[in-house]
C-alpha cells in the first residue's frame, strides 16, 4: 500500500515536470525539466528496488543517475557554446 502511494505521488509530480520539459519557455527551463524528470525516475527506481527487495533496481538507478548527469552536463555545454 505504501509503495503504491509513493509511486502515485512521484508519478503526479513527474507529470507536472514533463509539462515543464515539453512546454518550457526557454531552453534552460527545458534543461531543468530534463534534470527533474531523470531525478524522479531515479527516485522511482530506488523506491521500487527497496520496497520490492530487488537490489538490481538500486544499481540501475545509480547507473541511470550518473548517465543522466553526464547528459545534462553535455547538453549544458552545447547550449553554452550556441548562446
Phi and psi restraints in degrees (range 20) as a CNS / XPLOR table:
assign (resid 1 and name C) (resid 2 and name N)
       (resid 2 and name CA) (resid 2 and name C) 1.0 -66.8 20.0 2
assign (resid 2 and name N) (resid 2 and name CA)
       (resid 2 and name C) (resid 3 and name N) 1.0 -39.0 20.0 2
assign (resid 2 and name C) (resid 3 and name N)
       (resid 3 and name CA) (resid 3 and name C) 1.0 -63.7 20.0 2
assign (resid 3 and name N) (resid 3 and name CA)
       (resid 3 and name C) (resid 4 and name N) 1.0 -38.5 20.0 2
assign (resid 3 and name C) (resid 4 and name N)
       (resid 4 and name CA) (resid 4 and name C) 1.0 -66.5 20.0 2
assign (resid 4 and name N) (resid 4 and name CA)
       (resid 4 and name C) (resid 5 and name N) 1.0 -41.3 20.0 2
assign (resid 4 and name C) (resid 5 and name N)
       (resid 5 and name CA) (resid 5 and name C) 1.0 -68.7 20.0 2
assign (resid 5 and name N) (resid 5 and name CA)
       (resid 5 and name C) (resid 6 and name N) 1.0 -37.5 20.0 2
assign (resid 5 and name C) (resid 6 and name N)
       (resid 6 and name CA) (resid 6 and name C) 1.0 -65.7 20.0 2
assign (resid 6 and name N) (resid 6 and name CA)
       (resid 6 and name C) (resid 7 and name N) 1.0 -42.5 20.0 2
assign (resid 6 and name C) (resid 7 and name N)
       (resid 7 and name CA) (resid 7 and name C) 1.0 -62.6 20.0 2
assign (resid 7 and name N) (resid 7 and name CA)
       (resid 7 and name C) (resid 8 and name N) 1.0 -38.8 20.0 2
assign (resid 7 and name C) (resid 8 and name N)
       (resid 8 and name CA) (resid 8 and name C) 1.0 -67.5 20.0 2
assign (resid 8 and name N) (resid 8 and name CA)
       (resid 8 and name C) (resid 9 and name N) 1.0 -43.3 20.0 2
assign (resid 8 and name C) (resid 9 and name N)
       (resid 9 and name CA) (resid 9 and name C) 1.0 -62.9 20.0 2
assign (resid 9 and name N) (resid 9 and name CA)
       (resid 9 and name C) (resid 10 and name N) 1.0 -47.3 20.0 2
assign (resid 9 and name C) (resid 10 and name N)
       (resid 10 and name CA) (resid 10 and name C) 1.0 -67.9 20.0 2
assign (resid 10 and name N) (resid 10 and name CA)
       (resid 10 and name C) (resid 11 and name N) 1.0 -34.7 20.0 2
assign (resid 10 and name C) (resid 11 and name N)
       (resid 11 and name CA) (resid 11 and name C) 1.0 -64.9 20.0 2
assign (resid 11 and name N) (resid 11 and name CA)
       (resid 11 and name C) (resid 12 and name N) 1.0 -42.7 20.0 2
assign (resid 11 and name C) (resid 12 and name N)
       (resid 12 and name CA) (resid 12 and name C) 1.0 -65.6 20.0 2
assign (resid 12 and name N) (resid 12 and name CA)
       (resid 12 and name C) (resid 13 and name N) 1.0 -41.9 20.0 2
assign (resid 12 and name C) (resid 13 and name N)
       (resid 13 and name CA) (resid 13 and name C) 1.0 -62.6 20.0 2
assign (resid 13 and name N) (resid 13 and name CA)
       (resid 13 and name C) (resid 14 and name N) 1.0 -36.6 20.0 2
assign (resid 13 and name C) (resid 14 and name N)
       (resid 14 and name CA) (resid 14 and name C) 1.0 -65.6 20.0 2
assign (resid 14 and name N) (resid 14 and name CA)
       (resid 14 and name C) (resid 15 and name N) 1.0 -36.7 20.0 2
assign (resid 14 and name C) (resid 15 and name N)
       (resid 15 and name CA) (resid 15 and name C) 1.0 -63.8 20.0 2
assign (resid 15 and name N) (resid 15 and name CA)
       (resid 15 and name C) (resid 16 and name N) 1.0 -42.7 20.0 2
assign (resid 15 and name C) (resid 16 and name N)
       (resid 16 and name CA) (resid 16 and name C) 1.0 -66.9 20.0 2
assign (resid 16 and name N) (resid 16 and name CA)
       (resid 16 and name C) (resid 17 and name N) 1.0 -35.8 20.0 2
assign (resid 16 and name C) (resid 17 and name N)
       (resid 17 and name CA) (resid 17 and name C) 1.0 -70.7 20.0 2
assign (resid 17 and name N) (resid 17 and name CA)
       (resid 17 and name C) (resid 18 and name N) 1.0 -34.7 20.0 2
assign (resid 17 and name C) (resid 18 and name N)
       (resid 18 and name CA) (resid 18 and name C) 1.0 -63.2 20.0 2
assign (resid 18 and name N) (resid 18 and name CA)
       (resid 18 and name C) (resid 19 and name N) 1.0 -33.0 20.0 2
assign (resid 18 and name C) (resid 19 and name N)
       (resid 19 and name CA) (resid 19 and name C) 1.0 -60.8 20.0 2
assign (resid 19 and name N) (resid 19 and name CA)
       (resid 19 and name C) (resid 20 and name N) 1.0 -43.2 20.0 2
assign (resid 19 and name C) (resid 20 and name N)
       (resid 20 and name CA) (resid 20 and name C) 1.0 -65.6 20.0 2
assign (resid 20 and name N) (resid 20 and name CA)
       (resid 20 and name C) (resid 21 and name N) 1.0 -36.1 20.0 2
assign (resid 20 and name C) (resid 21 and name N)
       (resid 21 and name CA) (resid 21 and name C) 1.0 -66.5 20.0 2
assign (resid 21 and name N) (resid 21 and name CA)
       (resid 21 and name C) (resid 22 and name N) 1.0 -44.1 20.0 2
assign (resid 21 and name C) (resid 22 and name N)
       (resid 22 and name CA) (resid 22 and name C) 1.0 -86.0 20.0 2
assign (resid 22 and name N) (resid 22 and name CA)
       (resid 22 and name C) (resid 23 and name N) 1.0 -30.7 20.0 2
assign (resid 22 and name C) (resid 23 and name N)
       (resid 23 and name CA) (resid 23 and name C) 1.0 -118.0 20.0 2
assign (resid 23 and name N) (resid 23 and name CA)
       (resid 23 and name C) (resid 24 and name N) 1.0 22.7 20.0 2
assign (resid 23 and name C) (resid 24 and name N)
       (resid 24 and name CA) (resid 24 and name C) 1.0 -62.6 20.0 2
assign (resid 24 and name N) (resid 24 and name CA)
       (resid 24 and name C) (resid 25 and name N) 1.0 138.6 20.0 2
assign (resid 24 and name C) (resid 25 and name N)
       (resid 25 and name CA) (resid 25 and name C) 1.0 -68.1 20.0 2
assign (resid 25 and name N) (resid 25 and name CA)
       (resid 25 and name C) (resid 26 and name N) 1.0 -26.5 20.0 2
assign (resid 25 and name C) (resid 26 and name N)
       (resid 26 and name CA) (resid 26 and name C) 1.0 -129.3 20.0 2
assign (resid 26 and name N) (resid 26 and name CA)
       (resid 26 and name C) (resid 27 and name N) 1.0 170.2 20.0 2
assign (resid 26 and name C) (resid 27 and name N)
       (resid 27 and name CA) (resid 27 and name C) 1.0 -65.7 20.0 2
assign (resid 27 and name N) (resid 27 and name CA)
       (resid 27 and name C) (resid 28 and name N) 1.0 -35.2 20.0 2
assign (resid 27 and name C) (resid 28 and name N)
       (resid 28 and name CA) (resid 28 and name C) 1.0 -67.9 20.0 2
assign (resid 28 and name N) (resid 28 and name CA)
       (resid 28 and name C) (resid 29 and name N) 1.0 -34.7 20.0 2
assign (resid 28 and name C) (resid 29 and name N)
       (resid 29 and name CA) (resid 29 and name C) 1.0 -64.9 20.0 2
assign (resid 29 and name N) (resid 29 and name CA)
       (resid 29 and name C) (resid 30 and name N) 1.0 -38.1 20.0 2
assign (resid 29 and name C) (resid 30 and name N)
       (resid 30 and name CA) (resid 30 and name C) 1.0 -68.9 20.0 2
assign (resid 30 and name N) (resid 30 and name CA)
       (resid 30 and name C) (resid 31 and name N) 1.0 -36.7 20.0 2
assign (resid 30 and name C) (resid 31 and name N)
       (resid 31 and name CA) (resid 31 and name C) 1.0 -65.6 20.0 2
assign (resid 31 and name N) (resid 31 and name CA)
       (resid 31 and name C) (resid 32 and name N) 1.0 -40.5 20.0 2
assign (resid 31 and name C) (resid 32 and name N)
       (resid 32 and name CA) (resid 32 and name C) 1.0 -64.7 20.0 2
assign (resid 32 and name N) (resid 32 and name CA)
       (resid 32 and name C) (resid 33 and name N) 1.0 -38.9 20.0 2
assign (resid 32 and name C) (resid 33 and name N)
       (resid 33 and name CA) (resid 33 and name C) 1.0 -63.5 20.0 2
assign (resid 33 and name N) (resid 33 and name CA)
       (resid 33 and name C) (resid 34 and name N) 1.0 -41.5 20.0 2
assign (resid 33 and name C) (resid 34 and name N)
       (resid 34 and name CA) (resid 34 and name C) 1.0 -62.7 20.0 2
assign (resid 34 and name N) (resid 34 and name CA)
       (resid 34 and name C) (resid 35 and name N) 1.0 -42.8 20.0 2
assign (resid 34 and name C) (resid 35 and name N)
       (resid 35 and name CA) (resid 35 and name C) 1.0 -63.0 20.0 2
assign (resid 35 and name N) (resid 35 and name CA)
       (resid 35 and name C) (resid 36 and name N) 1.0 -42.0 20.0 2
assign (resid 35 and name C) (resid 36 and name N)
       (resid 36 and name CA) (resid 36 and name C) 1.0 -67.4 20.0 2
assign (resid 36 and name N) (resid 36 and name CA)
       (resid 36 and name C) (resid 37 and name N) 1.0 -40.1 20.0 2
assign (resid 36 and name C) (resid 37 and name N)
       (resid 37 and name CA) (resid 37 and name C) 1.0 -63.0 20.0 2
assign (resid 37 and name N) (resid 37 and name CA)
       (resid 37 and name C) (resid 38 and name N) 1.0 -45.3 20.0 2
assign (resid 37 and name C) (resid 38 and name N)
       (resid 38 and name CA) (resid 38 and name C) 1.0 -66.0 20.0 2
assign (resid 38 and name N) (resid 38 and name CA)
       (resid 38 and name C) (resid 39 and name N) 1.0 -34.9 20.0 2
assign (resid 38 and name C) (resid 39 and name N)
       (resid 39 and name CA) (resid 39 and name C) 1.0 -64.7 20.0 2
assign (resid 39 and name N) (resid 39 and name CA)
       (resid 39 and name C) (resid 40 and name N) 1.0 -40.4 20.0 2
assign (resid 39 and name C) (resid 40 and name N)
       (resid 40 and name CA) (resid 40 and name C) 1.0 -70.2 20.0 2
assign (resid 40 and name N) (resid 40 and name CA)
       (resid 40 and name C) (resid 41 and name N) 1.0 -32.6 20.0 2
assign (resid 40 and name C) (resid 41 and name N)
       (resid 41 and name CA) (resid 41 and name C) 1.0 -66.9 20.0 2
assign (resid 41 and name N) (resid 41 and name CA)
       (resid 41 and name C) (resid 42 and name N) 1.0 -38.4 20.0 2
assign (resid 41 and name C) (resid 42 and name N)
       (resid 42 and name CA) (resid 42 and name C) 1.0 -62.5 20.0 2
assign (resid 42 and name N) (resid 42 and name CA)
       (resid 42 and name C) (resid 43 and name N) 1.0 -41.9 20.0 2
assign (resid 42 and name C) (resid 43 and name N)
       (resid 43 and name CA) (resid 43 and name C) 1.0 -61.5 20.0 2
assign (resid 43 and name N) (resid 43 and name CA)
       (resid 43 and name C) (resid 44 and name N) 1.0 -44.9 20.0 2
assign (resid 43 and name C) (resid 44 and name N)
       (resid 44 and name CA) (resid 44 and name C) 1.0 -61.2 20.0 2
assign (resid 44 and name N) (resid 44 and name CA)
       (resid 44 and name C) (resid 45 and name N) 1.0 -41.4 20.0 2
assign (resid 44 and name C) (resid 45 and name N)
       (resid 45 and name CA) (resid 45 and name C) 1.0 -64.9 20.0 2
assign (resid 45 and name N) (resid 45 and name CA)
       (resid 45 and name C) (resid 46 and name N) 1.0 -41.2 20.0 2
assign (resid 45 and name C) (resid 46 and name N)
       (resid 46 and name CA) (resid 46 and name C) 1.0 -67.1 20.0 2
assign (resid 46 and name N) (resid 46 and name CA)
       (resid 46 and name C) (resid 47 and name N) 1.0 -44.0 20.0 2
assign (resid 46 and name C) (resid 47 and name N)
       (resid 47 and name CA) (resid 47 and name C) 1.0 -62.2 20.0 2
assign (resid 47 and name N) (resid 47 and name CA)
       (resid 47 and name C) (resid 48 and name N) 1.0 -43.8 20.0 2
assign (resid 47 and name C) (resid 48 and name N)
       (resid 48 and name CA) (resid 48 and name C) 1.0 -64.3 20.0 2
assign (resid 48 and name N) (resid 48 and name CA)
       (resid 48 and name C) (resid 49 and name N) 1.0 -39.1 20.0 2
assign (resid 48 and name C) (resid 49 and name N)
       (resid 49 and name CA) (resid 49 and name C) 1.0 -67.9 20.0 2
assign (resid 49 and name N) (resid 49 and name CA)
       (resid 49 and name C) (resid 50 and name N) 1.0 -41.3 20.0 2
assign (resid 49 and name C) (resid 50 and name N)
       (resid 50 and name CA) (resid 50 and name C) 1.0 -73.6 20.0 2
assign (resid 50 and name N) (resid 50 and name CA)
       (resid 50 and name C) (resid 51 and name N) 1.0 -47.2 20.0 2
assign (resid 50 and name C) (resid 51 and name N)
       (resid 51 and name CA) (resid 51 and name C) 1.0 -69.6 20.0 2
assign (resid 51 and name N) (resid 51 and name CA)
       (resid 51 and name C) (resid 52 and name N) 1.0 -34.1 20.0 2
assign (resid 51 and name C) (resid 52 and name N)
       (resid 52 and name CA) (resid 52 and name C) 1.0 -86.4 20.0 2
assign (resid 52 and name N) (resid 52 and name CA)
       (resid 52 and name C) (resid 53 and name N) 1.0 -9.9 20.0 2
assign (resid 52 and name C) (resid 53 and name N)
       (resid 53 and name CA) (resid 53 and name C) 1.0 75.1 20.0 2
assign (resid 53 and name N) (resid 53 and name CA)
       (resid 53 and name C) (resid 54 and name N) 1.0 23.5 20.0 2
assign (resid 53 and name C) (resid 54 and name N)
       (resid 54 and name CA) (resid 54 and name C) 1.0 -111.3 20.0 2
assign (resid 54 and name N) (resid 54 and name CA)
       (resid 54 and name C) (resid 55 and name N) 1.0 109.3 20.0 2
assign (resid 54 and name C) (resid 55 and name N)
       (resid 55 and name CA) (resid 55 and name C) 1.0 -73.7 20.0 2
assign (resid 55 and name N) (resid 55 and name CA)
       (resid 55 and name C) (resid 56 and name N) 1.0 -16.3 20.0 2
assign (resid 55 and name C) (resid 56 and name N)
       (resid 56 and name CA) (resid 56 and name C) 1.0 -64.4 20.0 2
assign (resid 56 and name N) (resid 56 and name CA)
       (resid 56 and name C) (resid 57 and name N) 1.0 -31.4 20.0 2
assign (resid 56 and name C) (resid 57 and name N)
       (resid 57 and name CA) (resid 57 and name C) 1.0 -67.4 20.0 2
assign (resid 57 and name N) (resid 57 and name CA)
       (resid 57 and name C) (resid 58 and name N) 1.0 -36.2 20.0 2
assign (resid 57 and name C) (resid 58 and name N)
       (resid 58 and name CA) (resid 58 and name C) 1.0 -67.3 20.0 2
assign (resid 58 and name N) (resid 58 and name CA)
       (resid 58 and name C) (resid 59 and name N) 1.0 -40.4 20.0 2
assign (resid 58 and name C) (resid 59 and name N)
       (resid 59 and name CA) (resid 59 and name C) 1.0 -64.2 20.0 2
assign (resid 59 and name N) (resid 59 and name CA)
       (resid 59 and name C) (resid 60 and name N) 1.0 -41.7 20.0 2
assign (resid 59 and name C) (resid 60 and name N)
       (resid 60 and name CA) (resid 60 and name C) 1.0 -63.2 20.0 2
assign (resid 60 and name N) (resid 60 and name CA)
       (resid 60 and name C) (resid 61 and name N) 1.0 -38.3 20.0 2
assign (resid 60 and name C) (resid 61 and name N)
       (resid 61 and name CA) (resid 61 and name C) 1.0 -63.4 20.0 2
assign (resid 61 and name N) (resid 61 and name CA)
       (resid 61 and name C) (resid 62 and name N) 1.0 -39.4 20.0 2
assign (resid 61 and name C) (resid 62 and name N)
       (resid 62 and name CA) (resid 62 and name C) 1.0 -65.0 20.0 2
assign (resid 62 and name N) (resid 62 and name CA)
       (resid 62 and name C) (resid 63 and name N) 1.0 -46.1 20.0 2
assign (resid 62 and name C) (resid 63 and name N)
       (resid 63 and name CA) (resid 63 and name C) 1.0 -65.1 20.0 2
assign (resid 63 and name N) (resid 63 and name CA)
       (resid 63 and name C) (resid 64 and name N) 1.0 -43.6 20.0 2
assign (resid 63 and name C) (resid 64 and name N)
       (resid 64 and name CA) (resid 64 and name C) 1.0 -63.9 20.0 2
assign (resid 64 and name N) (resid 64 and name CA)
       (resid 64 and name C) (resid 65 and name N) 1.0 -39.4 20.0 2
assign (resid 64 and name C) (resid 65 and name N)
       (resid 65 and name CA) (resid 65 and name C) 1.0 -63.9 20.0 2
assign (resid 65 and name N) (resid 65 and name CA)
       (resid 65 and name C) (resid 66 and name N) 1.0 -42.5 20.0 2
assign (resid 65 and name C) (resid 66 and name N)
       (resid 66 and name CA) (resid 66 and name C) 1.0 -66.2 20.0 2
assign (resid 66 and name N) (resid 66 and name CA)
       (resid 66 and name C) (resid 67 and name N) 1.0 -44.6 20.0 2
assign (resid 66 and name C) (resid 67 and name N)
       (resid 67 and name CA) (resid 67 and name C) 1.0 -65.8 20.0 2
assign (resid 67 and name N) (resid 67 and name CA)
       (resid 67 and name C) (resid 68 and name N) 1.0 -37.0 20.0 2
assign (resid 67 and name C) (resid 68 and name N)
       (resid 68 and name CA) (resid 68 and name C) 1.0 -69.8 20.0 2
assign (resid 68 and name N) (resid 68 and name CA)
       (resid 68 and name C) (resid 69 and name N) 1.0 -35.1 20.0 2
assign (resid 68 and name C) (resid 69 and name N)
       (resid 69 and name CA) (resid 69 and name C) 1.0 -63.1 20.0 2
assign (resid 69 and name N) (resid 69 and name CA)
       (resid 69 and name C) (resid 70 and name N) 1.0 -44.8 20.0 2
assign (resid 69 and name C) (resid 70 and name N)
       (resid 70 and name CA) (resid 70 and name C) 1.0 -63.0 20.0 2
assign (resid 70 and name N) (resid 70 and name CA)
       (resid 70 and name C) (resid 71 and name N) 1.0 -38.9 20.0 2
assign (resid 70 and name C) (resid 71 and name N)
       (resid 71 and name CA) (resid 71 and name C) 1.0 -62.6 20.0 2
assign (resid 71 and name N) (resid 71 and name CA)
       (resid 71 and name C) (resid 72 and name N) 1.0 -40.9 20.0 2
assign (resid 71 and name C) (resid 72 and name N)
       (resid 72 and name CA) (resid 72 and name C) 1.0 -65.6 20.0 2
assign (resid 72 and name N) (resid 72 and name CA)
       (resid 72 and name C) (resid 73 and name N) 1.0 -41.3 20.0 2
assign (resid 72 and name C) (resid 73 and name N)
       (resid 73 and name CA) (resid 73 and name C) 1.0 -64.2 20.0 2
assign (resid 73 and name N) (resid 73 and name CA)
       (resid 73 and name C) (resid 74 and name N) 1.0 -42.9 20.0 2
assign (resid 73 and name C) (resid 74 and name N)
       (resid 74 and name CA) (resid 74 and name C) 1.0 -64.5 20.0 2
assign (resid 74 and name N) (resid 74 and name CA)
       (resid 74 and name C) (resid 75 and name N) 1.0 -44.3 20.0 2
assign (resid 74 and name C) (resid 75 and name N)
       (resid 75 and name CA) (resid 75 and name C) 1.0 -65.1 20.0 2
assign (resid 75 and name N) (resid 75 and name CA)
       (resid 75 and name C) (resid 76 and name N) 1.0 -40.3 20.0 2
assign (resid 75 and name C) (resid 76 and name N)
       (resid 76 and name CA) (resid 76 and name C) 1.0 -64.6 20.0 2
assign (resid 76 and name N) (resid 76 and name CA)
       (resid 76 and name C) (resid 77 and name N) 1.0 -39.7 20.0 2
assign (resid 76 and name C) (resid 77 and name N)
       (resid 77 and name CA) (resid 77 and name C) 1.0 -66.9 20.0 2
assign (resid 77 and name N) (resid 77 and name CA)
       (resid 77 and name C) (resid 78 and name N) 1.0 -37.5 20.0 2
assign (resid 77 and name C) (resid 78 and name N)
       (resid 78 and name CA) (resid 78 and name C) 1.0 -64.5 20.0 2
assign (resid 78 and name N) (resid 78 and name CA)
       (resid 78 and name C) (resid 79 and name N) 1.0 -44.6 20.0 2
assign (resid 78 and name C) (resid 79 and name N)
       (resid 79 and name CA) (resid 79 and name C) 1.0 -63.9 20.0 2
assign (resid 79 and name N) (resid 79 and name CA)
       (resid 79 and name C) (resid 80 and name N) 1.0 -39.1 20.0 2
assign (resid 79 and name C) (resid 80 and name N)
       (resid 80 and name CA) (resid 80 and name C) 1.0 -61.8 20.0 2
assign (resid 80 and name N) (resid 80 and name CA)
       (resid 80 and name C) (resid 81 and name N) 1.0 -38.8 20.0 2
assign (resid 80 and name C) (resid 81 and name N)
       (resid 81 and name CA) (resid 81 and name C) 1.0 -75.5 20.0 2
assign (resid 81 and name N) (resid 81 and name CA)
       (resid 81 and name C) (resid 82 and name N) 1.0 -29.8 20.0 2
assign (resid 81 and name C) (resid 82 and name N)
       (resid 82 and name CA) (resid 82 and name C) 1.0 -80.0 20.0 2
assign (resid 82 and name N) (resid 82 and name CA)
       (resid 82 and name C) (resid 83 and name N) 1.0 -32.2 20.0 2
